[in-house]
Amino acid sequence: MSTVFNLPVYGAGILLAAAAALTLYGQPDLDQKWGFMAAEYGARLENREVYVDPGELLQRMNDDYIELIIFDLREERDWNIFHLVDSERVSINDLPAQRDRLRNLSELSVVVLVSNDEILSTRAWKHMMALAKPNVYILEGGINHWLNVYGVKHEEQDDHAAASLDRPDGSLRHPFKYALGARHAAAQPDEHHVPQREYTEKVRLLKKIARAGGCG
Amino acid sequence: MAPYDLAGTLGVTGSYLVYLGIGFGFGFILESSGFGDGRKLAGQFYFSDLSVLKVIFTAIVVAMLLIFWSTALGLLDYDDILVNETWLWPGIVGGLIMGVGFVVGGYCPGTSLVSVATLKIDGMFYVLGLFVGVLAFNETIEHLDAFWRSSYLGRFTLPELFELETGVVVFLLICLAIVMFIGFGWIQQLIYGKKDPE
């Protein structure tokens, strides 16, 4: 029998075939990866364990013990009109660029995702879990709800007050007179001068599991 | 989805037993492959014995295929396993130092421990030197801190470097391994007039 048909040749052939098939099959994108993870983490969304009340977010904004990171996922237009103090505007498509940062967050770090309602932030939550599993939450009802709670009537057109949160479509439902960004009074209300809200605390600090390994 | 939190699932004792089992298997394979012998290990650098190169590189490409197929099928979260972060220039300098140590001493740190397990005297001295080196490094690194922390690239891997799909990189690395095995075999034949038994 020809020496070509020996074990190393078969082995190399199998490895090459498996690699070629892998090239065709591809690696999962964030949505596909979330599909794999949904059975394990989806209940947190269904049980609304990660949706934080505006009252809790305000409390956390004034909590010096934790390192709060607020990612505002909205379009630049809405961001310019209004955004929370110290929030960072990050497009959902740019989240992968935050991977190393998210992976290296301390145990005291808490990330809160903000969009106009909960549509974009919920999708971003899934992406962030697929990326790095940080300690991440979603602002309940989004900016529309926040402004319903802490908004200032006379800053809005026609003294607009509460906006309907029904049938969310991703849009900002408060019509502002001016684009004030974080200079708006509701961007960081004084927690001692706003109505106190009753809510169930959702934010928990997580103990990080050390990743280790290697070979000398 | 792997990797699993063994300590959370099996408890600390249970997880340590798993680590013990993996360590036993790892050590058994290394010793039975001849990786506890410094002459055999160093032989790869002189093309006199390529078995270490073949075993290691085969292990690398097989593990690589298993990792990325597992990731593709949703069995493993690749983002959740440790990939050493890259500090480019410190890594290059460290690699050179370790490479010279490997050629001269005949061991890498892991295989030196395997050699100690079989009571090899050269391995014991190597491990002693290893501990002294670790101690010296920790006592002096503050003077080299700027260099040690320089050229940081984070979790930087070949698909990002070459801007290629992971599967393509895996395929190319397997091709590289095959070409290397064949090429080094020819060099061995040229120098010593013989090849390793396959």
Interface residues (C-beta under 8 A of the other chain):
Chain A: N6 L7 P8 G11 A12 L15 L16 A18 A19 A20 L22 T23 L24 Y25 G26 Q27 P28 Q32 K33 G35 F36 M37 E40 R99 D100 R103 A130 L131 A132 K133 I209 R211 A212 G213 G214 C215 G216
Chain B: M1 D5 T58 V61 V62 L65 F68 W69 T71 A72 G74 D77 Y78 D79 D80 I81 L82 N84 C108 P109 G110 G154 R155 E165 T166 G167 V168 V170 F171 I174 C175 I178 F181 E198
